[in-house]
């Protein structure tokens, strides 16, 4: 008779977020809530809100509410640096996460972003590079 191998596998503990659920379940839960909320609306209304859904469910990082809409370039850069350093939801380096979040906002605003606000956000990019000790 052959000796049987142990079939029990050791499982790694699942990383859990603030809600106490693993990331995949958080995404599914938020997606279901999003779908339920928008079932009565038209397809055009639903498609405009996808970036909000991405911000809520992605593992990018946690940022201060409405940071891109208020404040100066220095304030935005400082807040993004602080958020990226303390966030546990990011996948890349703190600099990558902060810069990608800033670019995400600029790109999603597109042509609707006023020139003065766009200039402020471009200045925030330069300040962010300085804050992380990167070349401009």
C-alpha positions as CSV (number, residue, x, y, z in Angstrom):
1,X,0.0,0.0,0.0
2,X,1.4,3.4,-1.0
3,X,1.9,6.0,1.7
4,X,-0.6,8.8,1.2
5,X,0.6,12.4,1.2
6,X,-1.0,15.0,3.4
7,X,-3.6,16.9,1.3
8,X,-4.0,19.8,3.6
9,X,-2.6,23.0,2.2
10,X,-1.6,25.9,4.3
11,X,-3.5,29.0,3.4
12,X,-2.2,32.5,3.8
13,X,-4.4,34.9,5.8
14,X,-6.6,37.1,3.6
15,X,-5.7,40.8,3.8
16,X,-8.8,42.7,4.9
17,X,-9.7,46.3,4.5
18,X,-11.5,48.8,6.7
19,X,-14.8,47.1,6.0
20,X,-13.5,43.8,7.3
21,X,-13.9,42.1,3.9
22,X,-11.2,40.9,1.5
23,X,-10.6,43.3,-1.4
24,X,-12.4,41.0,-4.0
25,X,-15.5,41.0,-1.8
26,X,-15.4,44.7,-1.3
27,X,-15.3,45.2,-5.0
28,X,-18.2,42.8,-5.6
29,X,-20.2,44.4,-2.8
30,X,-19.6,47.9,-4.2
31,X,-20.3,46.8,-7.7
32,X,-23.6,45.2,-6.7
33,X,-24.6,48.4,-4.8
34,X,-23.7,50.5,-7.8
35,X,-25.7,48.3,-10.2
36,X,-28.7,48.3,-7.9
37,X,-28.6,52.1,-7.6
38,X,-28.4,52.7,-11.3
39,X,-30.8,50.1,-12.7
40,X,-33.6,52.6,-13.3
41,X,-31.3,55.1,-15.0
42,X,-30.4,55.3,-18.7
43,X,-27.2,53.8,-20.1
44,X,-25.8,57.3,-20.6
45,X,-26.2,58.1,-16.9
46,X,-24.7,54.8,-15.8
47,X,-21.6,55.1,-18.0
48,X,-20.7,58.6,-16.7
49,X,-20.2,57.4,-13.2
50,X,-17.6,54.7,-13.8
51,X,-14.6,56.8,-12.6
52,X,-16.4,57.2,-9.2
53,X,-16.8,53.5,-9.0
54,X,-13.1,53.1,-9.8
55,X,-12.1,55.5,-7.1
56,X,-14.2,53.7,-4.5
57,X,-13.2,50.1,-5.3
58,X,-9.6,50.2,-6.7
59,X,-6.6,49.5,-4.7
60,X,-5.0,52.8,-5.7
61,X,-4.9,54.6,-2.4
62,X,-7.1,56.6,0.0
63,X,-7.0,60.3,-0.6
64,X,-8.5,63.4,1.2
65,X,-12.0,64.2,0.0
66,X,-12.2,66.9,-2.7
67,X,-8.4,67.6,-2.5
68,X,-8.2,68.3,-6.3
69,X,-11.0,70.9,-6.2
70,X,-9.6,73.1,-3.4
71,X,-6.3,74.5,-2.4
72,X,-3.1,75.5,-4.1
73,X,-0.6,73.3,-5.8
74,X,1.5,73.0,-2.6
75,X,-1.6,71.9,-0.7
76,X,-2.5,69.3,-3.2
77,X,1.1,67.9,-3.5
78,X,1.4,67.8,0.3
79,X,-1.9,66.0,0.8
80,X,-1.1,63.5,-2.0
81,X,2.3,62.7,-0.5
82,X,0.9,62.2,2.9
83,X,-2.0,60.0,1.6
84,X,0.3,57.9,-0.5
85,X,2.8,57.4,2.4
86,X,0.2,56.2,4.9
87,X,-2.1,54.3,2.5
88,X,-2.2,50.5,2.7
89,X,-4.2,50.2,-0.5
90,X,-1.5,51.2,-3.0
91,X,0.4,48.7,-5.1
92,X,3.3,50.8,-6.4
93,X,5.7,53.2,-4.6
94,X,4.2,56.2,-2.9
95,X,5.4,58.5,-5.7
96,X,3.8,56.3,-8.4
97,X,0.5,56.2,-6.6
98,X,0.4,59.9,-5.9
99,X,1.3,60.9,-9.4
100,X,-1.1,58.4,-11.0
101,X,-3.9,59.7,-8.9
102,X,-3.2,63.2,-9.9
103,X,-3.0,62.2,-13.6
104,X,-6.2,60.2,-13.3
105,X,-8.0,63.3,-12.1
106,X,-6.6,65.5,-14.8
107,X,-7.4,63.0,-17.5
108,X,-10.9,62.3,-16.3
109,X,-11.7,66.1,-16.2
110,X,-10.6,66.4,-19.8
111,X,-11.8,69.5,-21.6
112,X,-14.2,70.5,-18.8
113,X,-11.2,71.5,-16.6
114,X,-10.7,75.3,-16.7
115,X,-7.2,76.4,-17.8
116,X,-6.4,78.0,-14.5
117,X,-7.3,74.8,-12.6
118,X,-5.3,72.7,-15.1
119,X,-2.3,75.0,-14.6
120,X,-2.6,74.6,-10.8
121,X,-2.7,70.8,-11.2
122,X,0.3,70.8,-13.5
123,X,2.1,72.9,-10.9
124,X,1.1,70.3,-8.3
125,X,2.8,67.7,-10.4
126,X,6.1,69.7,-10.2
127,X,5.6,70.2,-6.5
128,X,5.0,66.5,-6.0
129,X,8.2,65.6,-7.8
130,X,10.1,68.0,-5.6
131,X,8.4,66.6,-2.5
132,X,9.7,63.1,-3.3
133,X,13.1,64.4,-4.4
134,X,12.6,63.6,-8.1
135,X,14.0,65.6,-11.0
136,X,11.4,68.0,-12.6
